[in-house]
Structure formats: structure tokens, C-alpha cells
């Protein structure tokens, strides 16, 4: 934290100087424009322009390949612009595979024992609300498509299902990166949105498991099971509405749906092991959807 003296100007305006470290990090010049937001005793200055290029280095020695993938994705979500990987092994195929799950990242150099990954997308991360909306709608579409496929013609295959899952995970991580890069002026909203990105990825994974269970093993698509999944789907859609309209009526309705799904799941009898697992995934989705309402209330209050 730094302190600044308030200076009164001749035209009755009051000014303060910006910390030079922040100015340099954000490439602020005399012609730059910043956004200013205030709330009670807080005044928040946000740079919407270019920021300093952030770099990181990974020494690949005894790391297993999975850990390397996790590290790259974590640095991507953190907002790092350039990653150098030091390794004597040929990691090119692995890196290409990892980068398929990112947006804007590319392997731009492979000289001797060094691999350079950079953000070449030139993406504008400022419209976080639109990015968030798109990610949430992708998750909603996945559940709706799962419902129609499982209780319809059942044409989905494992390769196409895995592709759907990777796409959702990719955009959830992109949302995390956008928050790290730009963030809200209001830090509470920023934290809420970051928590949402993790929650949506978890729900997307649960939808993937539910759908995969049917493809691999087949389930008993009884009316009772169908009705339970339909309610779970409705609850997830309602959680999206609550984000934008977090009123008591919507929240009460969501928890009522959750309780109904819980009750119905306990009253389904003579289910085989795979259908029981399937039902548990549907219940977990509505449970997680109900938990999202807590984040919506934190944001709105």
C-alpha cells in the first residue's frame, strides 16, 4: 500500500499522482486513459490498455508429463504471456497437445533445449461479462444436448463427447485468464467470478461423466430417471438466471428443485449399478447449481 497527498487545483479539482511502479507495469503514458470507479471510501483505478508482458520459466527435469501440462495451464490461467520450458527431451508433440486446450497460446520457438510458448492471439480480455456468459451458455448447452441424446436417439460417441468436454474446459480456463489479465474494478466481484469459473468447469466435468456413463454402459431410461435429469437440467438453467436476477423467488425455486431431485433419487428402486451412478451425477449437478446461488448473492448484495 502506498500513500499519496491530495492536491487541490485552481479549478477546484483534486488530484493525486499514480505510483511509478504501477505506471511502468501498465505502460501508462501521458495519452493513456484509465477507468476510475469509487465505492464509499475506495477509489479504484483500472488500466484497460496494454500491460507489461509477463514471463515464466519451467525447468523440465524429473517432472512427469501430466504435471507439466498442469503447470502450463496454471500459468496460462494466471495471465502469463510467455513461458519458456527448459528440457533436453523432445516435448514438441506434448506441448502441441496441451496448447489445444488454450486460446491464443502457441509454440513459437524450439531452439536447442528451449521451448518458447507465447500468447499470439492479441485477445481483448476487457469484456469479462460477455466471456462469462458464453462459458455458462456452453455448459447449459452441454446438459441440454446430453438430455436430448440420452433420452432420444443416443448418437453421441466417446470421441465427440471428449471434444465437447475439452472445449468447455478450454473456455473455463480462458475465463480465469481473462479475470487474471483484466479483472473487475470491484475485487469482490472479481473473486466471485473466479470462483464461478471453477464451479462451471466442475459442473461441465459432471455432465461429461453423466453422458459418458450412458455411452459406455447404457442406463435404464425410465420415466423416473428421465424426470429427475430434466429437473436437474431446469435447475442449472435457473442458476444462470439467478446470476443476472438474484431475487428470493428464483433462489427459493432453485432450492425447491434441488430438494425434489434429492427426494426422487431416493425413491428410484431396482436400479443397476451404472444407472445408479448416472443418477448420482445428475444429483451432483443440481447440488452444484444450487451452490452457485450463494456466489450470485455475494455479488449482488
N, C-alpha and C positions, 0 to 999 in steps of 0.2 A: 504494500500500500504506500502511495506517495501523497504528500500534501502540496497543495497549490494555493497561493494567495489570490483572492478575488480582487480584480482591478476595475474600478469604475471609470468608464469612458465619458467623454464630453457630452455625448448624445444620450446619456442616462443608461446606456447598456453596460452590462458587467461581463468581463472576460476572465478566462483562466488559460494558462499555457498547457499544452499536451506534453506528457513525458517523452523525452527524446528517444528512449528505447522503444516505446510503442510506435512512435513516428517512423523510425528506421525499419522496424519489423514489418510494418504495414505499407511501406513505400509511400508515405504521405508526402505530398509536395504542396507548394503554395496554391495550386489549382485544384487540389483534391476536394471532394465533397464527402462528408461523413453524415451519418444519421444520428440524431440525438433523441433519446427517449427519457422520460422522467417519471418517477413514482414516489410520492411523498418526499423523503429525504435523499433519494437516489437519483443521480444523473448519469445516464449510460450513453457512451459514445461508441458507435459501431462503424467499422470500415466496411463498405460494400465493394470496394475496389480490389486491386491486386494485393497479395500479401507475400511475405518472404517465402522463398522456396524452402521447404523442409526436407531434410535428407536423413537417411538412416543406413546403417551397415549391419549385415548379418554374417558372422563367421560360421560357415558350414563345415563342421568337423565331425563330431560324433552324433549330431542331430539326426533323428530319423526323419524320413520324408514327410510324414504326417505333421510333425512338429514344425518343419519348415513352412508347410502350407498354412498352418495356423498363424505363424509369426507374420507371414506376408499379408494375410487377410487382416490381422490385427493392426498392422502398421497402415494399411490402406484405410481401415475404418477410422484410425486416429487422425487421418488427414495428411500423412506423409506424402510428399510429391516425388521423391526419388529414393529408390532402395538399391544399394549395392550388395551383392551376395559374393563372398569370397569362398571359392571352392576349387579343388583340383579335379573334382568329378564333373562329368557332363550332365548338367542339370537342365539343359535346354528343353527336352520333352516335358519334364515335370513342371517347369515354370510356365510353359505354354498352357498346360492343363489347368494350373492354378489361376492364371490370368483370364481364362474363360469365364470365371466366376466374379470378375470385376468389370467395372465400366470405366473406360478411359486409360487403363494401365496397359503398357506394352513393354516387351523386352526390346530395348533399343541398342544394346551393345553386349558383345561377348568376346572380350579380349583376354587371352591367356587364362588366368584364374579368376577373372572378374565378370560378373553378370550385372548389367545395369537395367533396372526397371524404372520407367518414368510415366508420369501422368501426361499423356499427349492429347487428351480429349478436349482440353480448354473449356471444361464444363462450367456453367454458371450455377453455383450452389445456393444462390440467394433466396430462391422461392421454395423454402422448406415446406410450406403448407401444401403446395402442389405435388412435391415429391412424396410427402407422407400420404396424401390422398391416393396417389397412383399405387403405392405399395399396398395400402389397405384394400383397395379395389381388386388387386391381383389375388390377394388371399381370399376375398369374398368369392371371386370368380372360380377359384380352385375348388372351394367347397361346393358351390352350386354345380360345377361340372362333375364333381365326384358323385354327388347325389343323383344326377341325371344318368350317369354312366352305370353306377352300381344297381340302381333300380330301374334301369332301362335296357339298352342293347348290349352293355358290357363289352365295348370295343377297345377300351384303353389297354395299352401294353406297358410292360415294365420300362422299356427304354424311353417311351414318350412321357411316362409318369416321372421318371428320374429327371428328364429335361425340364419339366414343369417345376419340380422342386428346386433345381439349381437356379432357375430364373427368379423364383421368389426369393431365395437366399441371396442372390446377387443384388437384387434391388433393396432388400433389407439392409445389407451391408453398405450399399450406396447411400441410403438414408443416414446411416450412422456417420459415414464420411462427410456428408453434407452438413450435418449438425456440428461435427468437429471443425469443419472448414469455416463456417459462417456463423452458425448459432443464432439464437434469438437475443435481442437486447435484454429480455427478461430471462434471467438464469433459471428460474423455477420452471418456466415453460420449456426451456432447453433440456433440462433434466427429465422432465415428463416425456418429451418427445423421444429422447434417447431410450428411456425405459420402454416406451411403446414399440420402438424398432426391434428390441429384443423379444418382447412379448409376441409381436406379429410373426417373427421368424419361428418361434416355438409353436405357434398355432399352425403355421404353414407346414412344419415338420409333422405335426399330429395329423393333419389332413392327409399328408403323404403316407403315413403309416396306416391310417384307416383304409385308404384306397388300395394300398399295396396288399393289405391283408385279404381283401376280396379278390384281387387279381391272382395272388399266389395260391390261395386255399379255397376260395369260394365261401360264401356265407349263406345262411338261411334268410332270404329276403322276405321275411314275413311282414304282414301289415304292422305288427307291433314294432319291429325293428325299423321299418321304413318311417313310421310316425315319429319315433324317437330321434332319428337322424334329421328329419325335416324340422323338428322343433329346435334341435341343436343349431341347425343352419340359420333358422329365423333369429335365434339369439345372437349369433355372430353378426348378422346384418344389423340388428338393433344396436349392438355395441358401436357400430360405425356411426349411426345416427346420434347416439349419446355423445360422441366426441364433439359433434357440432351443436347439439341441443341437449346439454346435460341437465334436463329437468327431472323432477321427482317422479313424474308419471312414467317416463321412459325407463328410469332406473328400476322402479318397482316392477314394471312389466318384464324387464330382463331377468330379475331375480325370481319372478314367478315362473318364467320359462325354465330357468335353471332347476328350480325345485321340482317342477313337473318331470323334467328329464331324469332327475335323480330317482324319483318315485317309479317312473316307468321302467327304468333299468333294473330295479329290484324286483319288479313284477313280471319280468320275462323269464319263462320257465323252459326247461328242457332244451337249452342251447348247447351246441357243441363248443369245443374249446376255442375254435377260430372265430366263431360268431360272438362268443363272449368277449374275446379280445377286441373285436371290431366295435362292439358296444362300448367298451371302456374308452376307446379312442374318441368316440362321439361325445361321451360324458366329459372327458378331459377338455375337449374343445369348448363346450359351453361353460365349463368351470373357468377356463382361462378368459373367455369372452366376458364373463361377469366381473372378473378381477380388473379388466380394462376400465370399467366404470369408475373405479377408485382413482385411477390416473386422470380421467376426464374431470372428476370433481376437484382434484388438486389444481388442475389447470384453470378451472373456471372460477373457483372461489377467491 
